[in-house]
Amino acid sequence: MKPLKIGNLCAPTPIVQGGMGVGISLSGLASAVACEGGIGVISSAGLGAIYRDYSTDYREASIWGLRQELRKAREATRGIIGVNVMVAMSNFADMVRTAVAEKADIIFSGAGLPLNLPSLLPEGAKTKLAPIVSSARAAALLCRKWFSEYKYTPDAIVVEGPKAGGHLGYKEEQLADPRFALESIVPEVVAEVKAFEAEHGCRIPVIAGGGIYTGEDIYRILALGAEGVQMGTRFVTTEECDADPAFKQSYLDATEADIEIIRSPVGMPGRAIRNSFLDRVKEGLKRPKACPFDCIKTCDVTHSPYCIMLALYNAFRGKLQNGYAFCGSNAWRADKIQSVRELIATLRSEYDNFSLRESLFGAK
């Protein structure tokens, strides 16, 4: 594997650990990945619920929580630490400004196009900005917008395919359409980005994610022009993952048939592991009377069957009877808990073995 270079940042292992909320990827997982040469990512989603003992004000608790997680990560590693901030979050600007103030190395932002993200970066800040897109068209639009409005070019671009976990930037009918498969859209995004690079004399590495599970997967995606990969699901069943053991066990217990697409209260399709909570939702779970957090801009409590923040927070705490686990399409393949170090070593070995076979026998 070649290192992933993003400006002056260099990750010896070209793997970005996907930001997983609520609470699934905090300082514990992020610092462990960074220590192994990858890019560790803290999810800013739901920190106001996790740190509610600090303040009953969701936004104040979120800011405090992100500061604490970034500082804990910094104490644990000298590697690259990023923060994932969803555009759909009502406290999007707060989280971006807090991440920058705490000198996060890079901000990854999706769940909507972060068209105004550079406006939140003060002059002289060294934090890199990496938008998450789901198509070449979105990548082109965002690059042009950032350059024309802010004279800023993305430091990297993440393209997520429809096999990713959590909320998905696709319509339900697109999820199984080969035209939207990661293998189809990566070359399109790479071509669009290369054209922009040539026009503006810049360098924007493309990072691909969604359904990447093995070292062979990494090899195949990098061969399409990506310079790094984003992996979330594979890191859930690690010792350092910040989720409760019961959350991790739900991955180990899942079968392929248990992985399903749900209709999320935030208005986007999502991928999760079927359980009794989701079954009750389908049967007509009672709707919440009020919104306790105001965490997502697009969530309408009058039409939501449940509070997604509470459901994901409960899952993070291991209370899956009152919540559920988001996951990628390959979650059912998890069969053991291992350390991040062991996982990275396995991925490297798989990559090297497949690379050797390709060089000896060619593509099959």
C-alpha positions as CSV (number, residue, x, y, z in Angstrom):
1,M,0.0,0.0,0.0
2,K,1.2,3.5,-0.8
3,P,0.8,6.2,1.8
4,L,-2.1,8.5,1.6
5,K,-1.0,12.1,1.3
6,I,-3.4,15.0,2.0
7,G,-1.5,18.2,1.8
8,N,1.2,18.0,4.4
9,L,-0.5,15.1,6.1
10,C,0.8,11.6,5.4
11,A,-0.9,8.4,6.5
12,P,1.4,5.4,6.0
13,T,-1.7,3.2,5.9
14,P,-4.1,4.6,3.3
15,I,-7.1,3.8,5.4
16,V,-9.5,6.4,6.8
17,Q,-11.6,5.0,9.6
18,G,-15.2,6.1,8.9
19,G,-16.8,8.4,11.5
20,M,-19.6,6.4,13.1
21,G,-22.1,8.0,15.5
22,V,-23.6,8.0,17.9
23,G,-20.5,7.2,20.0
24,I,-19.3,4.3,18.0
25,S,-16.1,6.1,16.9
26,L,-14.8,8.4,19.6
27,S,-11.2,9.0,20.8
28,G,-10.6,5.3,21.7
29,L,-11.1,3.9,18.2
30,A,-9.8,7.0,16.4
31,S,-6.5,7.1,18.3
32,A,-5.9,3.3,17.9
33,V,-6.3,3.7,14.1
34,A,-4.0,6.7,14.0
35,C,-1.4,4.8,16.0
36,E,-1.4,2.2,13.2
37,G,-0.7,4.8,10.5
38,G,-4.3,5.3,9.3
39,I,-6.5,8.3,9.8
40,G,-8.7,8.0,12.9
41,V,-12.0,9.8,12.9
42,I,-14.1,11.0,15.8
43,S,-17.8,11.3,15.0
44,S,-19.3,14.5,16.3
45,A,-22.9,13.2,16.0
46,G,-24.7,12.8,19.4
47,L,-21.9,14.1,21.6
48,G,-24.5,16.3,23.3
49,A,-26.3,13.2,24.5
50,I,-23.1,11.4,25.5
51,Y,-21.9,14.4,27.5
52,R,-25.3,15.5,28.9
53,D,-23.9,15.3,32.4
54,Y,-21.8,18.4,31.6
55,S,-24.8,20.4,30.4
56,T,-28.5,19.8,29.7
57,D,-28.1,22.2,26.7
58,Y,-27.4,19.8,23.8
59,R,-25.2,22.3,21.9
60,E,-23.1,23.2,24.9
61,A,-22.6,19.6,25.8
62,S,-21.7,18.8,22.1
63,I,-19.0,21.4,22.1
64,W,-17.6,20.3,25.4
65,G,-17.7,16.6,24.3
66,L,-15.9,17.2,21.1
67,R,-13.2,19.1,22.9
68,Q,-12.7,16.3,25.4
69,E,-12.6,13.6,22.7
70,L,-10.1,15.4,20.6
71,R,-7.9,16.1,23.6
72,K,-8.1,12.5,24.7
73,A,-7.1,11.3,21.2
74,R,-4.2,13.7,21.1
75,E,-2.9,12.4,24.4
76,A,-3.1,8.8,23.0
77,T,-1.4,9.3,19.6
78,R,0.8,11.5,17.4
79,G,-1.0,10.2,14.4
80,I,-3.7,11.8,12.2
81,I,-7.0,12.6,13.9
82,G,-10.0,13.8,12.0
83,V,-13.6,14.7,12.9
84,N,-16.8,13.7,11.0
85,V,-19.4,16.5,10.9
86,M,-22.7,15.9,9.1
87,V,-24.2,18.8,7.2
88,A,-27.6,17.7,8.4
89,M,-26.7,18.4,12.0
90,S,-28.4,21.4,13.6
91,N,-25.1,22.3,15.3
92,F,-23.0,21.8,12.2
93,A,-21.2,25.2,12.4
94,D,-20.5,24.7,16.2
95,M,-18.9,21.3,15.6
96,V,-16.8,22.6,12.7
97,R,-15.5,25.6,14.6
98,T,-14.8,23.5,17.7
99,A,-12.8,20.9,15.6
100,V,-10.8,23.7,14.0
101,A,-10.2,25.4,17.3
102,E,-8.9,22.1,18.8
103,K,-6.7,21.7,15.7
104,A,-8.2,18.6,14.3
105,D,-6.1,17.5,11.4
106,I,-9.0,17.1,9.0
107,I,-12.8,17.5,8.9
108,F,-14.9,15.0,6.8
109,S,-18.3,16.3,6.0
110,G,-21.3,14.6,4.3
111,A,-25.0,13.8,4.8
112,G,-25.7,16.7,2.5
113,L,-23.3,18.9,0.5
114,P,-21.1,21.1,2.7
115,L,-21.2,24.0,0.3
116,N,-20.3,26.6,2.9
117,L,-17.7,24.6,4.8
118,P,-14.7,26.8,3.9
119,S,-16.5,29.9,5.3
120,L,-16.1,28.3,8.7
121,L,-12.3,28.0,8.4
122,P,-10.5,31.0,9.8
123,E,-7.4,32.4,8.1
124,G,-4.3,30.6,9.1
125,A,-6.1,27.4,10.3
126,K,-4.3,24.2,9.3
127,T,-7.3,21.8,9.5
128,K,-7.9,20.2,6.2
129,L,-11.4,19.9,4.7
130,A,-12.7,16.7,2.9
131,P,-16.3,16.7,1.7
132,I,-18.1,13.4,1.2
133,V,-20.0,12.9,-2.0
134,S,-21.9,10.2,-3.8
135,S,-21.4,11.1,-7.4
136,A,-19.0,12.8,-9.9
137,R,-21.6,15.5,-10.5
138,A,-21.7,16.4,-6.8
139,A,-17.9,16.4,-6.7
140,A,-17.7,18.8,-9.6
141,L,-20.4,21.1,-8.2
142,L,-18.7,21.3,-4.8
143,C,-15.2,21.9,-6.3
144,R,-16.5,24.7,-8.5
145,K,-18.5,26.2,-5.6
146,W,-15.6,26.2,-3.1
147,F,-13.2,27.7,-5.7
148,S,-15.6,30.4,-7.0
149,E,-16.9,31.5,-3.5
150,Y,-13.9,31.0,-1.3
151,K,-10.9,30.3,-3.6
152,Y,-10.5,27.1,-1.7
153,T,-10.0,23.6,-3.2
154,P,-10.9,20.5,-1.3
155,D,-7.9,18.9,0.5
156,A,-9.4,15.5,-0.3
157,I,-12.7,14.1,-1.5
158,V,-14.4,11.0,-0.1
159,V,-16.8,9.2,-2.4
160,E,-19.2,6.8,-0.6
161,G,-21.0,4.0,-2.5
162,P,-24.4,2.6,-1.7
163,K,-23.0,-0.3,0.4
164,A,-22.0,2.0,3.2
165,G,-23.5,2.0,6.7
166,G,-25.8,4.5,8.3
167,H,-27.5,7.2,6.3
168,L,-27.0,6.9,2.6
169,G,-26.9,9.6,0.0
170,Y,-28.9,7.6,-2.5
171,K,-32.5,6.9,-3.3
172,E,-33.7,3.4,-2.4
173,E,-34.0,2.4,-6.0
174,Q,-30.4,3.3,-6.7
175,L,-28.9,1.1,-3.9
176,A,-28.9,-2.1,-6.1
177,D,-28.4,-0.3,-9.4
178,P,-25.0,-1.2,-10.9
179,R,-24.6,2.3,-12.3
180,F,-24.3,3.6,-8.7
181,A,-22.0,0.9,-7.4
182,L,-18.7,2.1,-5.9
183,E,-16.7,0.4,-8.7
184,S,-18.7,2.5,-11.2
185,I,-18.6,5.9,-9.5
186,V,-15.0,5.9,-8.4
187,P,-13.5,6.2,-11.9
188,E,-16.1,8.9,-12.7
189,V,-15.2,10.9,-9.6
190,V,-11.5,10.5,-10.2
191,A,-11.9,11.7,-13.8
192,E,-13.8,14.8,-12.6
193,V,-11.3,15.6,-9.9
194,K,-8.3,15.2,-12.3
195,A,-9.9,17.6,-14.7
196,F,-10.4,20.1,-11.9
197,E,-6.8,19.6,-10.7
198,A,-5.4,20.2,-14.2
199,E,-7.5,23.4,-14.5
200,H,-6.5,24.9,-11.2
201,G,-3.1,23.4,-10.5
202,C,-4.0,21.6,-7.3
203,R,-4.0,18.1,-5.9
204,I,-7.1,16.4,-4.5
205,P,-6.7,12.8,-3.5
206,V,-9.9,10.7,-3.8
207,I,-10.8,8.4,-1.0
208,A,-13.4,5.7,-1.6
209,G,-15.7,4.0,0.9
210,G,-18.8,1.8,1.2
211,G,-18.6,-2.0,1.3
212,I,-14.8,-2.2,1.4
213,Y,-14.0,-5.1,3.8
214,T,-10.8,-6.9,2.8
215,G,-7.3,-6.2,1.6
216,E,-8.4,-7.4,-1.8
217,D,-11.2,-4.9,-1.8
218,I,-8.7,-2.2,-1.0
219,Y,-6.4,-3.3,-3.9
220,R,-9.3,-3.3,-6.4
221,I,-10.5,0.2,-5.4
222,L,-7.1,1.8,-5.4
223,A,-6.5,0.3,-8.8
224,L,-9.5,2.4,-10.0
225,G,-7.7,5.6,-9.2
226,A,-8.5,6.2,-5.5
227,E,-5.6,7.0,-3.3
228,G,-7.2,5.8,-0.1
229,V,-10.2,4.0,1.3
230,Q,-12.7,4.7,4.0
231,M,-13.7,1.7,6.2
232,G,-16.3,1.9,9.0
233,T,-18.0,-1.5,9.5
234,R,-14.8,-3.4,9.8
235,F,-13.6,-1.4,12.8
236,V,-16.8,-1.9,14.8
237,T,-15.7,-5.4,15.9
238,T,-12.4,-4.2,17.4
239,E,-11.4,-4.1,21.0
240,E,-10.9,-0.3,20.8
241,C,-14.2,0.5,19.2
242,D,-16.0,2.8,21.7
243,A,-19.4,1.1,21.5
244,D,-20.8,-1.2,24.2
245,P,-19.8,-4.9,23.8
246,A,-23.5,-5.7,23.1
247,F,-23.4,-3.4,20.1
248,K,-20.4,-5.3,18.7
249,Q,-22.1,-8.6,19.5
250,S,-25.0,-7.6,17.3
251,Y,-22.6,-7.6,14.4
252,L,-21.2,-11.0,15.3
253,D,-24.7,-12.4,15.6
254,A,-26.1,-10.9,12.3
255,T,-26.8,-12.9,9.3
256,E,-26.8,-11.6,5.7
257,A,-30.6,-11.6,5.8
258,D,-30.5,-9.3,8.9
259,I,-29.0,-6.4,7.1
260,E,-31.8,-4.2,5.9
261,I,-32.6,-0.8,4.5
262,I,-34.7,1.4,6.8
263,R,-36.5,4.6,6.4
264,S,-34.8,7.0,8.8
265,P,-36.6,9.9,10.6
266,V,-34.1,12.2,9.1
267,G,-35.5,11.6,5.6
268,M,-32.8,9.4,4.2
269,P,-32.6,5.7,3.7
270,G,-30.2,3.9,6.1
271,R,-28.6,0.5,6.5
272,A,-29.0,-1.3,9.8
273,I,-29.2,-4.6,11.5
274,R,-32.8,-5.8,12.0
275,N,-33.8,-6.3,15.6
276,S,-36.9,-6.2,17.8
277,F,-36.9,-2.4,18.0
278,L,-37.0,-2.0,14.2
279,D,-39.7,-4.6,14.0
280,R,-41.8,-2.6,16.5
281,V,-41.3,0.5,14.4
282,K,-42.7,-1.4,11.4
283,E,-45.7,-2.4,13.5
284,G,-46.5,1.2,14.5
285,L,-44.2,2.3,17.4
286,K,-45.7,5.2,19.2
287,R,-44.4,8.5,18.0
288,P,-42.4,10.9,20.4
289,K,-44.4,13.8,21.8
290,A,-41.6,16.2,21.6
291,C,-38.0,16.5,20.3
292,P,-35.5,16.4,23.2
293,F,-32.5,17.4,21.2
294,D,-33.2,19.3,17.9
295,C,-30.1,17.5,16.6
296,I,-30.9,17.1,12.9
297,K,-32.3,19.8,10.6
298,T,-34.4,17.5,8.5
299,C,-36.0,15.5,11.4
300,D,-39.7,16.4,11.9
301,V,-40.9,15.1,15.2
302,T,-44.6,15.3,14.1
303,H,-43.9,12.6,11.5
304,S,-41.1,10.6,13.2
305,P,-42.0,7.2,14.6
306,Y,-39.1,7.5,17.1
307,C,-36.2,9.8,18.1
308,I,-33.2,8.7,16.1
309,M,-30.8,10.3,18.6
310,L,-32.2,8.3,21.5
311,A,-32.3,5.1,19.4
312,L,-28.7,5.4,18.4
313,Y,-27.6,6.5,21.8
314,N,-29.3,3.5,23.4
315,A,-27.6,1.2,20.9
316,F,-24.2,2.7,21.7
317,R,-24.9,2.0,25.4
318,G,-25.8,-1.6,24.5
319,K,-29.6,-1.1,25.1
320,L,-30.6,-2.6,21.8
321,Q,-34.1,-3.3,22.9
322,N,-34.6,0.5,22.6
323,G,-32.4,1.2,19.6
324,Y,-30.6,-0.4,16.7
325,A,-27.1,-0.7,15.1
326,F,-26.3,1.1,11.8
327,C,-24.0,-1.0,9.7
328,G,-22.4,-1.5,6.2
329,S,-23.5,-4.2,3.8
330,N,-20.8,-6.6,5.0
331,A,-21.5,-6.4,8.7
332,W,-22.7,-10.0,8.7
333,R,-19.2,-11.2,7.8
334,A,-17.8,-10.2,11.2
335,D,-16.8,-13.3,13.1
336,K,-14.5,-12.1,16.0
337,I,-13.4,-9.2,18.1
338,Q,-9.8,-8.3,17.5
339,S,-7.4,-5.4,18.1
340,V,-7.1,-2.5,15.6
341,R,-3.4,-3.6,15.2
342,E,-4.4,-7.1,14.3
343,L,-7.0,-5.9,11.8
344,I,-4.6,-3.5,10.0
345,A,-2.0,-6.3,9.8
346,T,-4.6,-8.6,8.3
347,L,-5.7,-6.0,5.7
348,R,-2.1,-5.4,4.8
349,S,-1.4,-9.1,4.4
350,E,-4.5,-9.6,2.3
351,Y,-3.6,-6.6,0.1
352,D,0.0,-7.9,-0.4
353,N,-1.1,-11.4,-1.2
354,F,-3.6,-10.3,-3.8
355,S,-1.1,-7.8,-5.2
356,L,1.4,-10.6,-5.7
357,R,-1.1,-12.9,-7.3
358,E,-2.1,-10.1,-9.7
359,S,1.5,-9.4,-10.7
360,L,2.2,-13.1,-11.3
361,F,-1.0,-14.2,-13.0
362,G,-2.8,-11.0,-14.0
363,A,-6.4,-10.0,-13.4
364,K,-8.9,-12.8,-13.6
